[in-house]
Amino acid sequence: MTFLRVLATELMKLRRTRVPWVLALVYAVTPLMLALMMVVLQDPELARKMGLLAAKAQMTVGYANWPAYLSIASFLFVGGMIVVSIAQAFVFGREYAEGTAKNMLTLPVGRSVIVAAKLTVTALWFLGAGALVYGEAIGLGRLVGLPGWDPELLSRHAFTVGRIAAQVLLLSSVPAWITVAARGYIAPLGFSVLLLLVGDLFAHTGWGPWVPWSIVLLTAGVAGPDAPLPGAASWMVLVAVFVAGSIGTWVSLDRADNTQ
């Protein structure tokens, strides 16, 4: 019951700020850009007028059909690593930015409960925003009139997207840990961008299935069809990262005092 009360409090705090809506709005711009690429590829005359954008669309997507569109749409959730880092930085970091950390640390509640509640809130935030963005992407694809619509293809892709979202959430405890350790917003955001770049680097090597931030990229197909696919061992790595990040966050809070 204590966890549910803390969770309800965290949800209320989130509901009274505009940050979740602003972040969701920014996230929702990505499918619009992808749909615009499809429109450009479908219309050669428009492509000629658009110039560099058409060239970028040709290099990035290649074809204006559902398989190509869904393949690129997978990257929306790869970008979710940055989105969830922003969410963690806000949910954990605002306590320090707004000077309420000292009040939180004096509450008669186990600090592990606080960590669990905040991680749950950010997971719900990310999944809600992700579901809206994915629905938007599918709706725009139908609106554009892309050829090759196949419900079975969409079902397989939705399953892949679900796996990517789960992997992103298993990595989300690390930015939470960095936020609490650094007591601010900037460190987790910069660190997450760095790890995304590192993940992209190792995704193109044989070490990809063992590097946590490469696993998400491999699942999304960023490294190409010949790259090794993540297996059960990769999921064990992700679970280990989540546990380590959660424990690190809890220990950082547990060792803090109300002057922080």
Backbone hydrogen bonds, N-H to C=O, Kabsch-Sander energy under -0.5 kcal/mol:
donor,donor_aa,acceptor,acceptor_aa,energy
5,R,1,M,-2.2
6,V,2,T,-2.5
7,L,3,F,-2.9
8,A,4,L,-2.5
9,T,5,R,-2.0
10,E,6,V,-2.5
11,L,7,L,-2.5
12,M,8,A,-2.0
13,K,9,T,-2.3
14,L,10,E,-2.0
15,R,11,L,-2.3
16,R,12,M,-1.3
17,T,14,L,-1.4
22,V,18,R,-2.3
23,L,19,V,-2.8
24,A,20,P,-2.2
25,L,21,W,-2.2
26,V,22,V,-2.3
27,Y,23,L,-2.5
28,A,24,A,-1.9
29,V,25,L,-0.5
29,V,26,V,-1.2
30,T,27,Y,-1.1
32,L,28,A,-0.7
33,M,29,V,-1.7
34,L,30,T,-2.1
35,A,31,P,-2.7
36,L,32,L,-2.1
37,M,33,M,-1.8
38,M,34,L,-1.6
39,V,35,A,-2.1
40,V,36,L,-2.4
41,L,37,M,-2.3
42,Q,38,M,-1.8
43,D,39,V,-1.2
47,A,43,D,-2.6
48,R,44,P,-2.1
49,K,45,E,-1.6
50,M,46,L,-2.3
51,G,47,A,-1.2
53,L,50,M,-1.5
55,A,51,G,-1.8
56,K,52,L,-2.5
57,A,53,L,-2.6
58,Q,54,A,-2.4
59,M,55,A,-2.2
60,T,56,K,-2.8
61,V,57,A,-2.8
62,G,57,A,-1.6
63,Y,61,V,-1.0
65,N,63,Y,-1.1
66,W,147,P,-2.4
69,Y,65,N,-2.5
70,L,66,W,-3.0
71,S,67,P,-1.9
72,I,68,A,-2.0
73,A,69,Y,-2.1
74,S,70,L,-1.2
75,F,72,I,-1.6
76,L,73,A,-1.6
77,F,74,S,-1.2
78,V,74,S,-0.9
79,G,75,F,-2.3
81,M,78,V,-1.8
82,I,79,G,-1.3
83,V,79,G,-1.6
84,V,80,G,-3.1
85,S,81,M,-1.1
86,I,82,I,-2.2
87,A,83,V,-2.1
88,Q,84,V,-2.6
89,A,85,S,-2.8
90,F,86,I,-2.1
91,V,87,A,-2.8
92,F,88,Q,-2.6
93,G,88,Q,-0.7
93,G,89,A,-1.5
94,R,90,F,-2.0
95,E,92,F,-0.7
96,Y,93,G,-1.0
97,A,93,G,-2.4
98,E,94,R,-2.8
99,G,96,Y,-0.6
100,T,95,E,-1.4
101,A,95,E,-2.1
104,M,100,T,-2.4
105,L,101,A,-2.5
106,T,103,N,-0.9
107,L,104,M,-1.2
109,V,107,L,-2.1
113,V,110,G,-0.8
114,I,110,G,-1.5
115,V,111,R,-2.2
116,A,112,S,-2.4
117,A,113,V,-2.6
118,K,114,I,-2.4
119,L,115,V,-2.6
120,T,116,A,-2.0
121,V,117,A,-2.3
122,T,118,K,-2.3
123,A,119,L,-1.9
124,L,120,T,-2.5
125,W,121,V,-2.4
126,F,122,T,-2.6
127,L,123,A,-2.7
128,G,124,L,-2.4
129,A,125,W,-2.4
130,G,126,F,-3.0
131,A,127,L,-2.4
132,L,128,G,-1.9
133,V,129,A,-2.4
134,Y,130,G,-2.7
135,G,131,A,-2.4
136,E,132,L,-2.2
137,A,133,V,-2.5
138,I,134,Y,-2.3
139,G,135,G,-2.4
140,L,136,E,-2.6
141,G,137,A,-2.0
142,R,138,I,-2.0
143,L,139,G,-2.2
144,V,140,L,-2.6
145,G,141,G,-1.0
146,L,141,G,-1.6
154,L,150,D,-2.3
155,S,151,P,-2.3
156,R,152,E,-2.3
157,H,153,L,-2.3
158,A,154,L,-2.8
159,F,155,S,-1.7
160,T,156,R,-1.9
161,V,157,H,-2.8
162,G,158,A,-2.1
163,R,159,F,-1.9
164,I,160,T,-2.3
165,A,161,V,-2.6
166,A,162,G,-2.1
167,Q,163,R,-2.3
168,V,164,I,-2.5
169,L,165,A,-2.1
170,L,166,A,-1.8
171,L,167,Q,-1.1
171,L,168,V,-0.5
172,S,168,V,-0.5
172,S,169,L,-0.8
174,V,171,L,-1.2
176,A,172,S,-1.1
177,W,173,S,-2.1
178,I,174,V,-2.5
179,T,175,P,-2.3
180,V,176,A,-2.1
181,A,177,W,-2.7
182,A,178,I,-2.7
183,R,179,T,-1.7
184,G,179,T,-1.1
189,L,185,Y,-1.1
190,G,186,I,-2.5
191,F,187,A,-2.5
192,S,188,P,-2.0
193,V,189,L,-2.0
194,L,190,G,-2.0
195,L,191,F,-2.4
196,L,192,S,-2.1
197,L,193,V,-1.9
198,V,194,L,-2.3
199,G,195,L,-2.7
200,D,196,L,-2.0
201,L,197,L,-1.9
202,F,198,V,-2.4
203,A,199,G,-1.7
204,H,200,D,-0.6
204,H,201,L,-1.0
205,T,202,F,-1.8
208,G,202,F,-0.6
208,G,205,T,-1.2
210,W,207,W,-2.1
211,V,207,W,-0.8
211,V,208,G,-1.3
214,S,211,V,-1.5
215,I,211,V,-1.6
216,V,212,P,-0.8
217,L,213,W,-0.6
218,L,214,S,-2.5
219,T,215,I,-2.2
220,A,216,V,-1.7
221,G,217,L,-0.5
221,G,218,L,-0.9
222,V,217,L,-2.5
224,G,221,G,-1.3
227,A,224,G,-1.2
235,W,231,G,-1.6
236,M,232,A,-1.9
237,V,233,A,-1.9
238,L,234,S,-2.1
239,V,235,W,-2.5
240,A,236,M,-2.2
241,V,237,V,-2.1
242,F,238,L,-2.4
243,V,239,V,-2.6
244,A,240,A,-2.6
245,G,241,V,-2.8
246,S,242,F,-2.6
247,I,243,V,-2.7
248,G,244,A,-2.6
249,T,245,G,-2.2
250,W,246,S,-2.4
251,V,247,I,-3.0
252,S,248,G,-2.2
253,L,249,T,-2.0
254,D,250,W,-3.0
255,R,251,V,-2.0
256,A,253,L,-0.7
260,Q,257,D,-2.1
